[in-house]
């Protein structure tokens, strides 16, 4: 592994020396997974234009690479009649593509997304070796089962959901187009059209999942992908393979020179798209039922036969209605008790301008209104007195205390109904207390008022449950309901 890592870093440095600037850093990210050379402005532009997926070595890159190698080897052998007539060229091409994909996996550092992409590609190449059709829903299902047996927690992650949403949609669409009279088109237009349709279908299929997980809707992202991803397929990845083949001869610069204009075009598209007015908007995190319902709707639409399949569209519409009516918790408490945030007219107000920035960023993104933490801390809605912060939810008073000194000087609960402290509190108090020990069992907290004015407190441990990958010393801490009656 150390040798692979050293080779990875050596290739990354050589690529950036041969191709200076952001294009070289982009090329290094595509070929080795090393994104350390990418500037923050370029990364922000790629995210805003919905092109950030081009940086992550995932299904797109693995599919383009192995598909290109498979095609080159198979057609190359077909050009030699003695070999084409005596050897199983299709299976030889599949084996070589599989080996190249495995090397690409090792070279990229073997992150989870790349491993998942390799599993999907490997299943399809093995299908070729067994004489089966590679691009089928059955092959996708086998790949999904392998990934879930290996990493069951991947089911809830954006990588798994987006990868398989795109793959299933692509297989279904190209299966439907199989009977289309595409032979009437000029031969040279068919690969370009295939890549164009692939970009369109994959972009539409993954858009809801990207919005749900990252709380961003790129208004021009589909257009940016349509003018960028085809170039990735027909120019950038083939040029990367050419550079890799010529590397031992010291001629990698030829492939990199072919690759550079394509990368500069993609960066130009990203920057131009991101600079447009209202290029992005933010959405709140959907209720938990939305993505399962939406997934069921898409599977129904694809798998069901006959006119009844169009009922999937009604189910999908229901998912978006539920999302539109979703709300966010009125008050959030971090799992260490050091940060709280209350939802007000201006947005979520945070208890402090620094510290816990990762948690604060997640809260604000899920609210659909990301701003800097210091801006959120300057909003009204919380009463601050030194290291004591007070929040009011209806008639309920929640007090958050930071530090041993502030806790030691607190009399009782300070008039609060709920006390949150980031220390271990061994004093008996006449209110509900969440100290550091208690929060280790409950995880983060979410508080809301019921229609009757009661205070409902949900816990992260109750939401997560007791799973094989999330073992706890005791049962999950259930939600509590505080009532004045």
Secondary structure by P-SEA (a helix, b strand, c coil): caaaaaaaaaaaaaaaaacccaaaaaaaaaaccccccccaaaaaaaaaacccccccccaaaaaaaaaaaaaaaaaaaaacaaaaaccaaaaaaaaaaaaaaaaaaaaacccaaaaaaaaaaaaaaaaaaaccccccaaaaaaaaaaaaaacccccccaaaaaaaaaaaaaaaaaaaacccccccccccaaaaaaaaaaaaaaaaaaaaaaaaaccccccaaaaaaaaccccccccaaaaaaaaaaacccccaaaaaaaaaaaaaaaaaaaaaaaacccccccccccccaaaaaaaaaaaaacccccccccaaaaaaaaaaaaaaacccccbbbcccccbbbbbccccccccccccaaaaaaaaaaaacccccaaaaaacccccccccbbbbbcccbbbbbbccaaaaaaccccccccbbbbccccccccccccccaaaaaaccbbbbbbccccbbbbbbcccccccccccccccccccbbbbbcc
